[in-house]
Amino acid sequence: MRKTTISLSLGLILALSAASASTAGEPLPIVKEASPPATDAIPASEVLKGTWVRPDGGYTIVIKNVGATGQLEATYFNPNQLPFAKAEAAREGGKLRAFFELRAGGYDGSTYDLAYDPASDRLTGTYYQAVAKQRYDIFFARRR
């Protein structure tokens, strides 16, 4: 359970307890449950952490942590493990974006420029294959 849900629940219980003590005999007001927070309110570390698989080839990105400045602790697998030269997350225009650059294993500057889609729980965007100088529309699905 998220901290915000727990905090909201405790706050609601305390408020209702205080209201019932001060209005003995009066009906309690109906309180609707709070809606889940918008993606903007969820920290990037919670949204992006996990294992992401590109279904068109089994390529995998594992995001272990997101630093306060957006630095990602992430690794690429194709199928062997390769380090990212750069791995960063940022919010741009309300969208959560992730950028990855590969320099090891013959990738020579290939990049992933991705945006998180909360409706599908996917990272979607483009893969730039630097050696071939070609761009591909791709997506990564979260491994459950």
MDAnalysis code that builds the backbone (N, CA, C; Angstrom):
import MDAnalysis as mda
import numpy as np

u = mda.Universe.empty(432, n_residues=144, atom_resindex=np.repeat(np.arange(144), 3), trajectory=True)
u.add_TopologyAttr("name", ["N", "CA", "C"] * 144)
u.add_TopologyAttr("resid", np.arange(1, 145))
u.add_TopologyAttr("resname", ["MET", "ARG", "LYS", "THR", "THR", "ILE", "SER", "LEU", "SER", "LEU", "GLY", "LEU", "ILE", "LEU", "ALA", "LEU", "SER", "ALA", "ALA", "SER", "ALA", "SER", "THR", "ALA", "GLY", "GLU", "PRO", "LEU", "PRO", "ILE", "VAL", "LYS", "GLU", "ALA", "SER", "PRO", "PRO", "ALA", "THR", "ASP", "ALA", "ILE", "PRO", "ALA", "SER", "GLU", "VAL", "LEU", "LYS", "GLY", "THR", "TRP", "VAL", "ARG", "PRO", "ASP", "GLY", "GLY", "TYR", "THR", "ILE", "VAL", "ILE", "LYS", "ASN", "VAL", "GLY", "ALA", "THR", "GLY", "GLN", "LEU", "GLU", "ALA", "THR", "TYR", "PHE", "ASN", "PRO", "ASN", "GLN", "LEU", "PRO", "PHE", "ALA", "LYS", "ALA", "GLU", "ALA", "ALA", "ARG", "GLU", "GLY", "GLY", "LYS", "LEU", "ARG", "ALA", "PHE", "PHE", "GLU", "LEU", "ARG", "ALA", "GLY", "GLY", "TYR", "ASP", "GLY", "SER", "THR", "TYR", "ASP", "LEU", "ALA", "TYR", "ASP", "PRO", "ALA", "SER", "ASP", "ARG", "LEU", "THR", "GLY", "THR", "TYR", "TYR", "GLN", "ALA", "VAL", "ALA", "LYS", "GLN", "ARG", "TYR", "ASP", "ILE", "PHE", "PHE", "ALA", "ARG", "ARG", "ARG"])
u.atoms.positions = np.array([
    [0.846, -1.176, 0.000],
    [0.000, 0.000, 0.000],
    [0.890, 1.237, 0.000],
    [0.576, 2.213, -0.756],
    [1.391, 3.412, -0.845],
    [1.225, 4.275, 0.391],
    [2.271, 5.068, 0.682],
    [2.233, 5.961, 1.831],
    [1.072, 6.946, 1.732],
    [0.791, 7.450, 0.501],
    [-0.285, 8.425, 0.347],
    [-1.632, 7.799, 0.665],
    [-1.853, 6.540, 0.283],
    [-3.112, 5.865, 0.560],
    [-3.262, 5.657, 2.053],
    [-2.189, 5.251, 2.718],
    [-2.229, 5.051, 4.165],
    [-2.504, 6.378, 4.860],
    [-1.809, 7.433, 4.441],
    [-2.001, 8.748, 5.048],
    [-3.423, 9.237, 4.848],
    [-3.953, 9.072, 3.642],
    [-5.336, 9.487, 3.378],
    [-6.321, 8.694, 4.228],
    [-6.091, 7.391, 4.346],
    [-6.991, 6.542, 5.128],
    [-6.968, 6.937, 6.594],
    [-5.766, 7.140, 7.153],
    [-5.663, 7.531, 8.560],
    [-6.301, 8.897, 8.795],
    [-6.055, 9.816, 7.888],
    [-6.657, 11.142, 8.005],
    [-8.168, 11.078, 7.964],
    [-8.713, 10.242, 7.110],
    [-10.155, 10.079, 6.982],
    [-10.739, 9.483, 8.250],
    [-10.078, 8.477, 8.814],
    [-10.547, 7.845, 10.045],
    [-10.553, 8.849, 11.183],
    [-9.469, 9.619, 11.332],
    [-9.399, 10.618, 12.395],
    [-10.469, 11.691, 12.224],
    [-10.673, 12.131, 11.004],
    [-11.687, 13.164, 10.742],
    [-13.079, 12.657, 11.056],
    [-13.376, 11.430, 10.668],
    [-14.699, 10.861, 10.943],
    [-14.908, 10.622, 12.433],
    [-13.864, 10.208, 13.126],
    [-13.949, 10.000, 14.577],
    [-14.252, 11.309, 15.281],
    [-13.554, 12.365, 14.882],
    [-13.782, 13.673, 15.494],
    [-15.174, 14.188, 15.172],
    [-15.644, 13.969, 13.959],
    [-16.974, 14.425, 13.559],
    [-18.059, 13.694, 14.325],
    [-17.898, 12.390, 14.530],
    [-18.936, 11.626, 15.224],
    [-18.978, 11.997, 16.702],
    [-17.822, 12.350, 17.289],
    [-17.799, 12.742, 18.698],
    [-18.472, 14.091, 18.894],
    [-18.329, 15.006, 17.944],
    [-18.889, 16.348, 18.105],
    [-20.326, 16.452, 17.607],
    [-20.825, 15.475, 16.862],
    [-22.173, 15.560, 16.318],
    [-23.019, 14.391, 16.774],
    [-22.853, 13.940, 17.993],
    [-23.547, 12.769, 18.515],
    [-25.003, 12.784, 18.085],
    [-25.415, 11.717, 17.436],
    [-26.799, 11.579, 17.002],
    [-27.054, 12.078, 15.596],
    [-26.216, 12.937, 15.051],
    [-26.406, 13.429, 13.692],
    [-25.808, 12.438, 12.702],
    [-26.419, 12.299, 11.491],
    [-25.853, 11.370, 10.505],
    [-24.498, 11.871, 10.006],
    [-23.619, 10.909, 9.745],
    [-22.307, 11.246, 9.213],
    [-22.406, 11.557, 7.729],
    [-21.607, 12.502, 7.249],
    [-21.619, 12.796, 5.808],
    [-21.003, 11.635, 5.035],
    [-21.451, 11.479, 3.801],
    [-20.887, 10.452, 2.921],
    [-19.602, 10.996, 2.324],
    [-18.545, 10.222, 2.466],
    [-17.245, 10.638, 1.961],
    [-16.836, 9.678, 0.860],
    [-16.524, 10.213, -0.322],
    [-16.074, 9.388, -1.433],
    [-14.597, 9.089, -1.265],
    [-14.193, 7.898, -1.706],
    [-12.783, 7.512, -1.655],
    [-11.984, 8.381, -2.607],
    [-10.813, 8.771, -2.175],
    [-9.940, 9.594, -3.019],
    [-9.490, 8.803, -4.231],
    [-9.414, 9.464, -5.381],
    [-8.946, 8.795, -6.591],
    [-7.438, 8.616, -6.511],
    [-6.898, 7.628, -7.243],
    [-5.450, 7.431, -7.199],
    [-4.732, 8.644, -7.746],
    [-3.504, 8.886, -7.291],
    [-2.778, 10.063, -7.752],
    [-2.455, 9.988, -9.236],
    [-2.376, 11.144, -9.867],
    [-1.994, 11.198, -11.280],
    [-0.557, 10.738, -11.427],
    [-0.186, 10.314, -12.625],
    [1.184, 9.837, -12.866],
    [2.198, 10.902, -12.478],
    [1.862, 12.189, -12.655],
    [2.782, 13.266, -12.289],
    [3.131, 13.229, -10.809],
    [2.180, 12.740, -9.972],
    [2.398, 12.724, -8.534],
    [3.187, 11.504, -8.072],
    [3.249, 10.462, -8.886],
    [3.983, 9.255, -8.518],
    [5.454, 9.485, -8.813],
    [6.328, 9.235, -7.836],
    [7.763, 9.438, -8.094],
    [8.254, 8.559, -9.240],
    [9.159, 9.108, -10.034],
    [9.717, 8.368, -11.170],
    [10.344, 7.061, -10.724],
    [10.914, 7.066, -9.516],
    [11.569, 5.850, -9.034],
    [10.586, 4.700, -8.916],
    [9.356, 4.984, -8.557],
    [8.363, 3.922, -8.420],
    [7.826, 3.479, -9.775],
    [7.643, 4.403, -10.689],
    [7.084, 4.083, -11.998],
    [8.085, 3.330, -12.869],
    [9.313, 3.775, -12.885],
    [10.297, 3.224, -13.819],
    [11.007, 1.971, -13.327],
    [11.095, 1.783, -12.019],
    [11.809, 0.615, -11.494],
    [11.184, -0.665, -12.009],
    [12.053, -1.594, -12.400],
    [11.560, -2.890, -12.828],
    [12.296, -3.401, -14.043],
    [11.755, -4.481, -14.579],
    [12.331, -5.122, -15.764],
    [11.418, -4.851, -16.945],
    [11.988, -4.315, -18.006],
    [11.257, -3.915, -19.210],
    [11.775, -4.736, -20.389],
    [10.862, -5.367, -21.126],
    [11.244, -6.257, -22.225],
    [10.692, -5.728, -23.535],
    [11.548, -5.693, -24.540],
    [11.137, -5.321, -25.894],
    [10.704, -6.610, -26.591],
    [9.412, -6.767, -26.868],
    [8.907, -8.047, -27.361],
    [9.368, -8.438, -28.762],
    [9.899, -7.511, -29.538],
    [10.320, -7.845, -30.898],
    [11.725, -8.439, -30.958],
    [12.316, -8.719, -29.815],
    [13.654, -9.310, -29.860],
    [14.157, -9.766, -28.511],
    [13.369, -9.548, -27.478],
    [13.777, -9.968, -26.155],
    [14.792, -9.065, -25.486],
    [15.107, -7.921, -26.105],
    [16.022, -6.965, -25.490],
    [15.410, -6.526, -24.161],
    [16.243, -6.355, -23.147],
    [15.729, -6.080, -21.810],
    [16.485, -4.924, -21.167],
    [15.721, -4.055, -20.507],
    [16.290, -2.996, -19.672],
    [15.834, -3.272, -18.242],
    [16.798, -3.305, -17.332],
    [16.481, -3.457, -15.912],
    [16.833, -2.147, -15.223],
    [15.824, -1.511, -14.626],
    [16.033, -0.259, -13.887],
    [15.936, -0.588, -12.400],
    [17.070, -0.430, -11.717],
    [17.141, -0.765, -10.289],
    [16.808, 0.417, -9.398],
    [17.168, 1.619, -9.858],
    [16.992, 2.783, -9.005],
    [16.952, 4.053, -9.853],
    [16.274, 5.069, -9.326],
    [16.240, 6.384, -9.956],
    [16.736, 7.397, -8.935],
    [17.829, 8.071, -9.256],
    [18.391, 9.063, -8.345],
    [17.567, 10.334, -8.307],
    [17.816, 11.164, -7.322],
    [17.074, 12.411, -7.135],
    [17.195, 13.351, -8.328],
    [18.311, 13.266, -9.055],
    [18.512, 14.145, -10.216],
    [18.088, 13.474, -11.527],
    [17.519, 12.259, -11.441],
    [17.067, 11.561, -12.637],
    [18.039, 10.526, -13.169],
    [19.206, 10.409, -12.557],
    [20.180, 9.402, -12.983],
    [19.594, 8.010, -12.736],
    [19.601, 7.168, -13.774],
    [19.070, 5.819, -13.653],
    [20.186, 4.817, -13.411],
    [19.974, 3.933, -12.468],
    [20.854, 2.782, -12.288],
    [20.194, 1.672, -13.104],
    [20.714, 1.453, -14.318],
    [20.052, 0.556, -15.257],
    [21.077, -0.250, -16.051],
    [20.627, -1.396, -16.530],
    [21.474, -2.288, -17.320],
    [20.679, -2.792, -18.515],
    [21.381, -3.064, -19.607],
    [20.787, -3.560, -20.850],
    [21.214, -5.007, -21.054],
    [20.310, -5.815, -21.590],
    [20.616, -7.211, -21.898],
    [20.198, -7.513, -23.333],
    [21.141, -8.110, -24.118],
    [20.868, -8.444, -25.507],
    [21.679, -9.660, -25.965],
    [21.574, -10.837, -25.590],
    [21.034, -11.270, -24.298],
    [22.050, -11.056, -23.184],
    [23.324, -10.780, -23.547],
    [24.349, -10.548, -22.528],
    [24.219, -9.148, -21.940],
    [24.675, -9.006, -20.726],
    [24.613, -7.739, -20.013],
    [25.579, -6.718, -20.605],
    [25.064, -5.495, -20.825],
    [25.884, -4.376, -21.307],
    [25.570, -3.146, -20.456],
    [26.598, -2.352, -20.132],
    [26.330, -1.137, -19.361],
    [25.836, -0.015, -20.280],
    [25.035, 0.876, -19.717],
    [24.662, 2.083, -20.442],
    [25.740, 3.137, -20.216],
    [26.101, 3.881, -21.268],
    [27.012, 5.013, -21.118],
    [26.266, 6.161, -20.445],
    [24.969, 6.249, -20.705],
    [24.124, 7.282, -20.119],
    [22.736, 6.685, -19.907],
    [22.142, 6.961, -18.753],
    [20.779, 6.506, -18.448],
    [20.146, 7.552, -17.541],
    [19.149, 8.271, -18.080],
    [18.555, 9.399, -17.355],
    [17.040, 9.411, -17.517],
    [16.365, 9.922, -16.496],
    [14.916, 10.115, -16.540],
    [14.619, 11.586, -16.264],
    [13.536, 12.077, -16.853],
    [13.125, 13.463, -16.636],
    [11.640, 13.594, -16.951],
    [11.023, 14.596, -16.358],
    [9.642, 14.940, -16.708],
    [9.692, 16.089, -17.704],
    [9.015, 15.901, -18.827],
    [8.960, 16.934, -19.866],
    [7.518, 17.095, -20.298],
    [6.962, 18.277, -20.063],
    [5.592, 18.540, -20.468],
    [4.587, 17.558, -19.884],
    [4.778, 17.159, -18.654],
    [3.863, 16.229, -18.007],
    [4.137, 14.764, -18.302],
    [5.084, 14.496, -19.196],
    [5.431, 13.111, -19.533],
    [6.705, 12.703, -18.815],
    [6.728, 11.457, -18.384],
    [7.917, 10.882, -17.786],
    [8.722, 10.247, -18.907],
    [9.955, 10.723, -19.096],
    [10.797, 10.262, -20.207],
    [12.040, 9.582, -19.667],
    [12.565, 8.651, -20.453],
    [13.819, 7.970, -20.121],
    [14.692, 7.935, -21.367],
    [15.963, 8.212, -21.164],
    [16.929, 8.226, -22.268],
    [18.091, 7.316, -21.904],
    [18.467, 6.456, -22.841],
    [19.561, 5.505, -22.622],
    [20.523, 5.568, -23.807],
    [21.822, 5.559, -23.512],
    [22.828, 5.517, -24.569],
    [23.760, 4.334, -24.327],
    [24.008, 3.583, -25.406],
    [24.911, 2.431, -25.362],
    [26.181, 2.748, -26.142],
    [27.325, 2.386, -25.580],
    [28.598, 2.544, -26.293],
    [29.376, 1.237, -26.317],
    [28.987, 0.283, -25.494],
    [29.710, -0.994, -25.396],
    [29.175, -2.002, -26.410],
    [29.963, -3.034, -26.650],
    [29.503, -4.168, -27.444],
    [29.123, -3.863, -28.878],
    [29.751, -2.880, -29.502],
    [29.473, -2.578, -30.900],
    [28.279, -1.670, -31.127],
    [27.707, -1.102, -30.073],
    [26.548, -0.226, -30.226],
    [26.940, 1.201, -30.586],
    [28.131, 1.634, -30.216],
    [28.739, 2.893, -30.648],
    [27.807, 4.105, -30.689],
    [27.091, 4.351, -29.612],
    [26.238, 5.536, -29.533],
    [24.784, 5.303, -29.871],
    [24.350, 4.062, -29.946],
    [22.929, 3.775, -30.156],
    [22.139, 4.248, -28.940],
    [20.905, 4.718, -29.171],
    [20.118, 5.288, -28.066],
    [18.675, 4.791, -28.075],
    [18.096, 4.833, -26.889],
    [16.655, 4.660, -26.699],
    [16.137, 5.965, -26.131],
    [15.111, 6.530, -26.762],
    [14.445, 7.728, -26.264],
    [12.996, 7.314, -26.024],
    [12.622, 7.183, -24.755],
    [11.348, 6.558, -24.395],
    [10.499, 7.458, -23.507],
    [9.191, 7.256, -23.560],
    [8.245, 7.940, -22.676],
    [7.368, 6.885, -22.017],
    [7.059, 7.099, -20.747],
    [6.201, 6.163, -20.026],
    [4.742, 6.425, -20.384],
    [4.025, 5.369, -20.772],
    [2.597, 5.444, -21.077],
    [1.852, 4.758, -19.941],
    [1.208, 5.533, -19.047],
    [0.549, 4.923, -17.898],
    [-0.652, 4.050, -18.272],
    [-1.314, 4.346, -19.378],
    [-2.480, 3.557, -19.785],
    [-2.108, 2.120, -20.117],
    [-0.948, 1.927, -20.743],
    [-0.518, 0.583, -21.126],
    [0.619, 0.049, -20.254],
    [1.132, 0.875, -19.344],
    [2.288, 0.536, -18.508],
    [3.451, 0.082, -19.392],
    [3.745, 0.915, -20.398],
    [4.829, 0.634, -21.339],
    [5.749, 1.841, -21.452],
    [6.972, 1.558, -21.875],
    [7.904, 2.595, -22.295],
    [7.895, 2.568, -23.815],
    [7.460, 3.649, -24.439],
    [7.361, 3.693, -25.901],
    [8.255, 4.799, -26.441],
    [8.745, 4.609, -27.657],
    [9.573, 5.638, -28.257],
    [10.370, 5.128, -29.427],
    [11.611, 5.619, -29.525],
    [12.446, 5.260, -30.671],
    [13.774, 4.661, -30.221],
    [14.257, 3.779, -31.061],
    [15.590, 3.214, -30.905],
    [16.401, 3.703, -32.098],
    [17.515, 4.353, -31.826],
    [18.409, 4.802, -32.885],
    [19.590, 3.849, -32.933],
    [19.736, 3.150, -34.047],
    [20.835, 2.211, -34.250],
    [21.946, 3.001, -34.929],
    [22.955, 3.386, -34.134],
    [23.990, 4.320, -34.603],
    [24.831, 3.766, -35.745],
    [25.148, 2.486, -35.708],
    [26.003, 1.913, -36.749],
    [25.297, 1.971, -38.105],
    [24.019, 1.607, -38.141],
    [23.244, 1.619, -39.383],
    [22.616, 2.982, -39.673],
    [22.683, 3.888, -38.685],
    [22.069, 5.215, -38.804],
    [20.576, 5.123, -39.144],
    [19.857, 4.261, -38.399],
    [18.428, 4.076, -38.617],
    [17.666, 4.212, -37.305],
    [16.427, 4.713, -37.404],
    [15.528, 4.844, -36.246],
    [14.384, 3.855, -36.389],
    [13.982, 3.312, -35.238],
    [12.877, 2.347, -35.197],
    [11.909, 2.746, -34.088],
    [10.606, 2.682, -34.378],
    [9.592, 2.867, -33.343],
    [9.483, 1.561, -32.579],
    [9.639, 1.632, -31.267],
    [9.650, 0.417, -30.445],
    [8.892, 0.674, -29.138],
    [8.695, -0.392, -28.357],
    [8.197, -0.242, -26.991],
    [8.743, -1.363, -26.123],
    [8.774, -1.092, -24.830],
    [9.143, -2.070, -23.820],
    [7.940, -2.272, -22.911],
    [7.605, -3.523, -22.638],
    [6.526, -3.855, -21.711],
    [7.141, -4.292, -20.393],
    [6.486, -3.945, -19.304],
    [6.983, -4.330, -17.987],
    [6.812, -5.837, -17.800],
    [7.884, -6.506, -17.359],
    [7.803, -7.942, -17.053],
    [7.160, -8.081, -15.686],
    [6.133, -8.862, -15.625],
    [5.385, -9.066, -14.363],
    [5.841, -10.299, -13.660],
])
